[in-house]
């Protein structure tokens, strides 16, 4: 699972950092293109974070289910 967490962290960083950058660019310039890119990167970062949380949660659910037998 450690490799999975590292991959998820890197992917999250690669999507969250551009989201922040484009949001700052949008605040400074007011261009709609920067806002659309910031929102797109933010949505991908959120998707990665929630998917990582779900995988972690279901890992423990599956392990608990296997412990019953």
Secondary structure, DSSP 8 states (H G I E B T S, - for coil): -HHHHHHHHHHHHHHHHHHHHHHHHHHHH--HHHHHHHHHHHHHHHHHHHHHHHHHHHHHHHHHHHHT-
